[in-house]
């Protein structure tokens, strides 16, 4: 009997024919998928501290997209 999971195998987009795995930043946030053949090339797209320092500075919202947060209101200016 064949393994049903083998039909769900997704190959890496680099054309290597290998299965990709998630690459994570130093905070455990998913960055991209890569296989052993393209991993080093894909990592070059990120600043070194993103991969090594969990306290790296980020200019974008890394906690979420912000859509669920109401704009700040000054309750004292009524």
Secondary structure as GFF3:
##gff-version 3
##sequence-region A 1 78
A	DSSP	three_ten_helix	4	8	.	.	.	ID=ss1
A	DSSP	beta_strand	21	24	.	.	.	ID=ss2
A	DSSP	beta_strand	30	34	.	.	.	ID=ss3
A	DSSP	alpha_helix	39	43	.	.	.	ID=ss4
A	DSSP	alpha_helix	48	52	.	.	.	ID=ss5
###
